[in-house]
Amino acid sequence: MNMVRRRITQRLAFILLAATTLVVVTPVLFIIIYMAIEGAPALSWEFLISAPRMAGKEGGIFPAIIGTFYLMIGTIVFALPVGVLAGIYLTEYATDNWLTRTINLAILNLAGVPSIVFGLFGLGIFVMLFQFGMSLLAASLTLACQALAMTITTSREAILAVPRELREGSLAVGATRWQTIRHIVLPQSLSGIVTGAVLAMSRAAGETAPILVVGAAFLVPGLPTSPLDRFMALPYHLYTAAAHVPGMPKSIMWGTALVLLAVVLSFNLIAIIIRLRVRRRRYS
């Protein structure tokens, strides 16, 4: 009798978990499929390599694609070194006191700050105070501030996952703490750090509110040639085309959304591939 009850309980638990997973996955699949159906007619070689015309109603989104990649690269260039160094300090050097706990609480709160607040922060600090103007540099720094919370958190988790025995063994043979971090801890935690960095980049690719006030433009005459130039970006281009351009063809809006989704998913895929390769190299 007890065996039958256990089997029934196990079967019910399996059905409940499977149903919950299906509830979570179904809306995502529906959005992707609907976006692909609506946006596929707009996708063409001309759409991907030409500039927009007629207020975006004709032409393509090439400047927005390039601006998005520039923005992602600038974000990770500024966020990754600071985030990794902060993660190293908090895990390997900082002692457990009120200051460290306050810093950890501030990092957690930083992750919950609305994105538009980061935009206003970037407007006040990078655009006005540092005189960077409405530019790619100001937008990259703004998104880097937003990405810091994720970068620091993922770096800390990856470093904490390194077995303590490896640290103790390195110190036991006479290595300094920094040599241990450089040659033991960082190589072992590289996959987690890189994964967090790429995920931060993919999140930056989809942000609209922060770049809205620090440099993104709906139409610019050409590609940015300097970090101080204004730029186009896919999320802002999509927002403006959908909300402020009368008569915008739906196929162009959905096509832009499909390209943006492809960019984000491609970087998530890159993160998975890098993590698997690093793990394979570590255990080979």
Residue, then its C-alpha position, 0 to 999 in steps of 0.5 A: m500500500n505504501m509503495v502504491r502511494r509513493r508511486i502515485t505521489q511521484r507520478l503526480a509530482f512529475i505531472l505537476l512539474a511538467a505542467t508548470t514547465l509547459v506553462v512557462v515555456t508556452p508563452v515564450l514559444f508563442i511569442i517567438i513563433y508569432m514574431a517569426i511569422e509576422g516579421a519574416p516577410a520583412l527580412s531580406w538582404e536589403f533590410l539588413i544592410s541598408a539604412p532606413r528611408m522615409a522615417g523608417k517606413e522603407g529601407g533597412i536597419f543596418p545602422a541600428i544593428i551596428g549601433t547595437f553591437y557598438l553599444m554592447i561592446g562598449t558596455i562590456v569593456f567598461a563593466l567587465p574589468v570593474g565587475v571582476l575586480a570587485g568580485i575578486y576583492l569581495t570574495e578573496y580579500a574583504t573581511d566579513n564586517w559591516l562595510t562588506r555587508t553594506i556593499n553586498l546589500a548595495i549590489l543587490n539593490l543595484a540590480g533592482v533599480p529601474s532602468i530609466v533611473f540609470g538613464l537619468f543618472g547617465l544624463g546627469i553624470f556622463v552627459m552633463l557633468f563629464q561633458f560627453g554629450m549625447s553620445l555612444l560613450a555616454a550610453s555605454l557607460t550608462l549601461a555599464c553601470q546597470a550591468l555592474a550588478m550582474t557582472i559582480t554577482t556572477s563573478r562572485e558566484a563563479i569564484l566562490a564555486v572554486p574548491r577551497e582545497l585548490r586555494e589551500g594547496s597553492l598557498a601551501v607550496g609557497a604561492t602568494r594570494w594574488q598568484t593563487i587568484r591569478h593562476i588557480v582561481l581565475p582559470q577555474s572560474l572563467s566559464g562563469i565569469v564569461t557567461g555572466a559578462v555575455l549575459a550582461m551584454s545581451r541584456a544591454a542589447g535590449e535596453t531602451a529606457p537608459i539609452l533614450v536620454v543619453g544618446a540614442a537617435f531614431l535616424v542619423p545620417g551615418l554610422p558612428t565614427s567616434p565614441l562621441d557621436r550619436f547612434m542608432a540602436l535596435p530597441y530604441h528604433l523599434y520603440t520609436a517606429a512602433a509608437h511615434v511613426p504613423g503608418m509604419p508597416k507591421s512587417i518592418m516592426w516585427g522584422t526589427a523585433l525579430v532581428l533584435l531577438a536574434v541578436v540577444l539569443s545569439f549572444n546567449l548561445i555564445a555564452i553557452i558555447i564558451r562555458l561548455r568549451v571552458r569546462r571541457r578544456r578544464y576537465s580534459 
